[in-house]
Amino acid sequence: MVPADQGGGVMRADLLSDPVAGLDEALAAVDAFDQALVAGLLRPQPAQAAGLTELALAVAGTPLAARVSEAAAKAAAGAAGEDHFVALAAARTALLGSVHDALMTRVAEATGRPRGEETVPATGGPQAANLLAAARAWLCDLARAGWQGIDHEVVSGAAQVVSAMLPDPSLRRPATLLDGFAAELAASCPGSALERIPARRWGDLWSRGMLLTLPGAADAPAPGTATGRLLPLGVDLQEHATAAQAQVHAVFEPADGSAPGLVRATVSVPKPDTVVGAGLWQLLRPHMALLAAVGEGRSMELTDMPVTAEGDLVWSDEHARPSEPADAFTTARVALPTATDPATAPLDRHPTRIAVPVFLEGYAAQKEDETLTFTVAGHPLAVDTDRVPTAGPLTPEAVATSNACIGLLRWDAGTYRVQPLAVEATVRKKPVTLHAGAWAGGTTDKVGVKAEKAATDAVAVLRERAGRLLRK
């Protein structure tokens, strides 16, 4: 069902402002458990025991109830074992999964788009149980020490386990998570000196790590193939000091005439901290021809491109070729409203993972106290301009003067927010279209050319230094 007209847009923003039943209670239980982890569960205090009880009560009446109740009691007594910590991690993950599902149900109602059906995971091959057990033991040690009790001795316990796991492709997912988690904790040692502890984030990493150490937890449905036309909507560019990632969101129209669906194609690369802004495209571009197509405003024809059940294209240039021009805003107006939203894997059901392509039009943009808001048919929707990358012509100022927007609907800090990927605006009385990924395939823009040249110089210097070191 296509939603009622909202000022020319295709989303009912009014539904996004209504409260979601049970959401606050579920998040409060997660926060209570996360606070228990802050001080550690080796010798829990009454406040920590209360947090554990709150988590157990939150899953009462579910299949997890008995195990979590026992685990909470054991942990409150300082006698929790591995199985108990696994049960607590499962309860926390289940609560955040329920929050994710409730929020996504509301998004589906607001967009009027169909949701994809879940598929049964394929059974994975045998995994090294001893390594998974060693990883689980380290995570249990973390829970006992607590974030305030971490030190380099506790954190370094992950190093040998991660080194043994990384060479095994079947263990690379948990190994990568543990490696990054350990590095983050090591940079924060000693925990007793921390002024601020990211309890929710570390609780997320801890519980996810615990579940990934269970055999079969990371099993996924067997990937399929995609043959048809890919119509890009926009690029979400994310930058870290040592890495960069570009994720292209698009509508895929199967060649067999079946229903179109939303898909993603992602490329990630390591980077030196001297390459920033538009220079990132130089690092990303060689790994995905799709970025050039996005920059040129073209569709792509896919032939037997591997795709997961969650709508992630396992990109390979040999399965794609550039096709005819395709305007992203035409795609958003015509193809997006009927595209099926992909299903989400169980372990990926978390509020922070919500990033749903949406199209807005006919809104009024207002800025107050540095916060930009789109008013859609009388209902405010926060705009996350902090996510607008500097590696393109799209700017927060342009978003504030826009009249149409392709964006990603996210949920952050207790509210829905839209992250702009592209806007239509009027500049000097002339209509213009600005995309965050407009420079993905190259640019003649003066600012973009200057940034790319600076990146080229930086990379050349680094390569020369690396070559000199290798020659010694």
N, C-alpha and C positions, 0 to 999 in steps of 0.2 A: 504494500500500500504506500503510495506517495503521500507524504504529509501535506497538511493544508498549507496554502501559500503563506509564507512568512516574509512579506515584503520582497518577493521575487527570489528568495532563497529556497533551499531544499531541506532545511532542518528546522525542527520545532524547538527553539531555544527555551520555550516555557517549561518543557518537560525536564530540562537539565537543572532547573532551580528548585524543583520539588525535593523534599527530604526523602532519603532512602531508608526504609524501615530496617532497624537493627544494625545499620552501618556503624554508628558511633559506638555502640556497645561492643561490636566485634573489634574495632580498632583499639578501644580502651583495654580489652583483654590482652591484645598483642603488646600494647605499651606496658602493661603491668608485668608481663613476663620479661620483656626487654629490660625493665628496671631491675628485675631479679638477677639478670645476667651481668649487670653492671658491677655489682659487688662480688659476684661469684657464688657458686653453690656448694663450696666445700664446707662452710659453716654458716648456713643461712640464718638470717635474722628474721624476726616476726614479720617485718614488712615484705621481705622476699617470699616468705611462706604464703602470705596473703596474695601476692602476685601470681604464684603458682596455682593457688586455689581458684583464682579468678579465671585463669586459662582453662582449667579443668571444667569449671562450671559452664564456660562458653561453648564447650562441645558436648555437654550432657545431652543425652537423647540421640546422639549420633553413634555410628559403629565404633568410633574411637573412645567413647565414654569410659569404659572400664579400664582400658590400658592407660589412658591419660590420667585418670583419677589415681590409680596406683603409682604412676610415675611422679605425679605432683606430690603425693604423700612421701615417697622415698626421697625425692629431691629436697623437700622441706626438712627432712630429718638428716640431710647431709649424707645419705646412703644410696644415691642414685648410681646405677650402672649404665652400661652402653644402651641396653634395650630401653631403659627409662628415658635417656636423653633423646633417643630416636623417636619415642612416642611424643615427647614434648615438642620436638621439631616438627613432627607431622601435624600436631594440633595447631601450632602457629601457622604453618603453611596452609592448612585447610581453612583457617579463619580468613587469611588474606585472599585465598582463592575464592571464598564466598563473597568477599567484598568486591573482588574483580568481576565476578559473574553478575552481581547485582548492578554494578555500575555499567557493565556492558549491555545488560538488558535494557537499562534506561537509554543508553546510546542508540540501541537498535530501534526503540520506540521513537526516538527523536529524529532519526534519519529515515526510518521507514524501509530500510534495506534488509534483505533476507540474511540469515546467519548460516554459515556452513555447518555441516554435520560432522561430529567427531568420528574418527576411524580407530579401529583397534590396532594397538602397537604390534609390530612384528617382534618376535622373540629374538633377543640378541644372542651372540655367541658367548661362550664361557669367559669369565673375567677372573683376574688374579685375586682371589678372595683374601689372601694374606695382605696384599697391598691396600685393599679397601678397608680391611680391619685396622691396619696401622693408621690410615687416614682418619678413621672414625675415632680411634683412641686419642689422637692428637686433638681432635675437636672436643672430645670429652674433657681433656685436660684444660682446654680453654674455658669451657663452661664452669669448671670447678674454680679456676683462678679468677674468672671474671675480668671485665675490661679494665677495672682499676688495678687488677693484680698481674697484668701481663708484664713480662720482662723479656729480654733477649733470649734467655735460656728457654723459656716456655715456647716462644715463637719459633725459635730455630729448630724445634722438633719436627717441623714440617719439611725442612730442606731435603733430608734423605728420602722421605716418602715421595715427595714430588719428583725428585730426580729419577726414582725407580718407575714412577707411573708415566711420565711424559713419553718415553719411547713406545708405549703401547697405545695404538690408535683408539682402542676401545675405552681407554682410561683417560684420554686426553681432555675430555670435558671437565671431569672433576679435578684433574691435575691442574688445569689452567686456573680454575676457580680458587683452589687452595693456594696456588703460587701467588696469585694477585692478592688474596686475602692476607697471607702471611707477610707479604711485602708492605701492605698498608699498616698492618699491626706493628711491624718492625720499625716503621717510620714514626710510630706514635709511642714507642717505649721510652721511659717506663709509664705504664698506665696511671700510676699514682700521681704523676705530675700533670696529667691532662686537665685543662680548664674546661673543655667541652668534649663529651663523648658522643659519637654518632650512633646512639643505641639502636635506632631502627635499622640503619644500614648494616651495622655489624651483626645485628640479629638476623637480618635477611641472609647475609653471606653464611653465617653459621648454620642456620636451619637448612638452607639449600645444600650446603656441603654435606651435612649429616645425611640427608636423603639421597644424595648422589653416591654415597658410599654403599648403598643397598644394591645388591645385584638385581639388574633389570629395571632400576629406577629411571634410567636414561633411555630405555627402549622407546623407539618411535615407529610410527607406521612406515611401511616401505614407501620410498618416494615414487612419484609417478612421473610422467612426462607431459610437457605442454607444447602444443603445436597451434599456432594462430598468430593474432596480431596483438602487440603490446603497445598500449597508449599511455605514455608517462604523464603523471600528474605533477610531480615535484620531487625535490631532493632534500633530504634531511641530512645536513652535514654536522658531524660531531668531531670535536678536536680535543686531544689530550696532549700533555707535554711530550709524550713519547709515541703517540699513535693518532691516527685519523681514520674516520669511517664515513662513508657516504652510503645512504640508503635511499634507493629510488622507489617511490610508491607509484603504482600504475594500475590501470584497468587492463585485464587480459581478456580478449575475445577469442574463444576457441574456434579453430577452423571447422569443426564439425557442427557449428551452429548452436551448441549448448549454451547455457546461461553464462554471461560474463562474470568474472570474479576479480577481487582485489588481490594483488600480489606485491611482493617486495623483492628487490635485488640489492644485495649488500656487498660492498668491497671495503676491506680494512687493510691498512698498511702501517708499519712502524715508521717513525719520522724523527728527525733531529729537532730539538726544541727551537732551533733558529729558523725553521720553515713554518710560517704561519700564514693566515689569511688566504689570499688567492693562490699562493704558492702551493697549497695543499693539493690542488687539482693536478699538478705535475706528478705528484707521487701516486695519486689514485688513477689517473687517466689511462696509463698503459695496461691496467689490469681489467678494464671493463669498457668495451666499445659502447655500451649503453650510455655512458656519460657524454660521449660526443653527440649521440643522437638527441639527448636531452638538451644540450647546449644549442643544437641546430633546430630544435623544435620538430623532431621527426619521430614517427612510430618505428617499430622494429618487427620483423617477421621472425617468429621462433619456430624451430623445427626440432622436436624431441628434446626440448630443454628440460633437464631434471627439475622437479618441483616437489617440495615437501607438502604434507597434509595441512600444514599451517600457512601455506601460501608463500613460502620463501623459495625463490628461484635459486638453484645451485648454479650460478652463472658460469657459462663457458662461451666464449666468443664464437666458437665453431658451430654453435647451434643457433646463431642469430645473424641477421643481416639488416642493414638500414632499409627503411621503406619510405613511403610518401610522407609529406609534412602532416603534422598533427598538432593542432592548437590545444594546449592543456585546458584552457577555459571552456572550449567546446566539448572536450572530453568530460569535464566536470559537470557541465550543464546537461549533456545528453546521455552519456554512458554511466557515470557514477551513480545516479539514483537507483539503477536496477542491478548494480554489481553486488555479488554475494560477498559478505565479510567472511574471511577465513576463520576456521575454528582455532582455539588456542590450546596448546598442549597443557596437561595438568600441572606440571611443575612451573610453567610459565604464567600461570594465573596469578598475577600480582598487580595491584593498582598502578605501579610505576611502569608496567609494560603496555598500558593502554596508549595507543597512538593510531587513531582512526581517521582516515582521510574524509574531510567534509568540505562542502562548498557553501559559502555565505554570500548573500547579495542584498542590496537595498537596506543596509544597516546604517546607523549613525555612529560615528567614532567619536569618543570623548576621552579626554585625558585629565586625570585628577590625581594629585599627589604622586606623580611619576608612574601612575598605573593607567594603562590604556584599556578601554572597554568598548566593545561593539554592542550597541543596543539593537537587538533583532526583534521586530514587532513588539516593542515595549519591554523586552526582557534583556537584562545585561548579561554579557558573556565576556569574561576576562580574556585579555590577549597577552600571550607570553612573548613579548618582544625581546627578552633576554636570550631567547634561543635563535634569533635571526643571526646568521653567520656574517662575518665581515668579508667572506670570500665570494661576494656577489653584489650586484647592484641594488638588491632589496635592502632597505633601511627601515628602522623604526619610524622615522619621519614619514616615509612613503606609506607605510602601513596606516599611520594616523590620518592620512588624507585619502585613503582608498574607499572604493564603493563596492568592490567585489573581492573575495579572498578564497583561495584554495589553502587549506591548512590541515593540521593534524589535531584532532580533539584529544586532549590529555586530561588527566585528573591529578591535581597537585595541591597540597596544602588545604585539603578539604573542599575543593571546588573544581569544576570543569574549566579548562582553559584551552584556547586555540593557539596553536603555534603556526604562524603564517609561513607558507612555502612559496606563494606567489600572490600578487595583488594586481587589480586594475585600478588605476588612479588617474586623476587629472592634474597634469603639471603644466603650468603656464598656459592654461586653457586648452591644452591638448591631451587627448586620452593616451595613456601609456600602460604597458604591461611589464611588470618587474618580477623576475624569478630569482629565488635564492640560488638556484643551480644554473643560472644563465651562463656563467663562465666555465662550466664543467668541461666543455669541449674546446675551450680556447676563447680569447676575446680580443677585440680591438679597442676596448675601453681603456682610456689613459691610466686610470687608477689600477685596473686589473693588469695591464701590461707592465706597469712599474713594479707591482707586487710579484708578478711571475719572474721578472728579471732578477729581483733581489733573491728570490728563492733559488733560481738557477745558479747564481753566483755562490750562494751558501752551500748548495749541494756539491758544486764543483770543488770548492775548497775542502769540504769534508772528504770527498773521494780522493783528492790529491794527498791529503794527510794520511788517509787509510792506506793508500798505495805505498806511501813512504814507509809506514810502519811495517807493512808486509814484506818490503824489500830488505828490511834490516835483519 
